[in-house]
Amino acid sequence: MKSDIRVCSAWRDAHDRPVYTLSETCPDCGSETENTAPAPFDPNDPHGEYRRALKRRRR
């Protein structure tokens, strides 16, 4: 699930605190924004195959 809320990608350098917005650019500094939601899974997870198999068995 992708979040619509975005955060300024340069907030650590340009702002005192994170700047959240719904647009593609930061309203304060004009830099690009990035998605705030973490990835739902890590494709390089070494145990992901086993975790998904357990979920399938429990259904």
Number of C-alpha atoms within 10 A of each C-alpha: 7 10 10 12 15 20 21 27 18 17 18 11 8 14 12 8 10 13 19 17 16 14 15 16 17 21 15 11 13 11 15 15 22 19 17 15 13 10 10 8 8 9 8 7 9 9 8 13 9 10 11 10 10 11 9 9 7 6 5
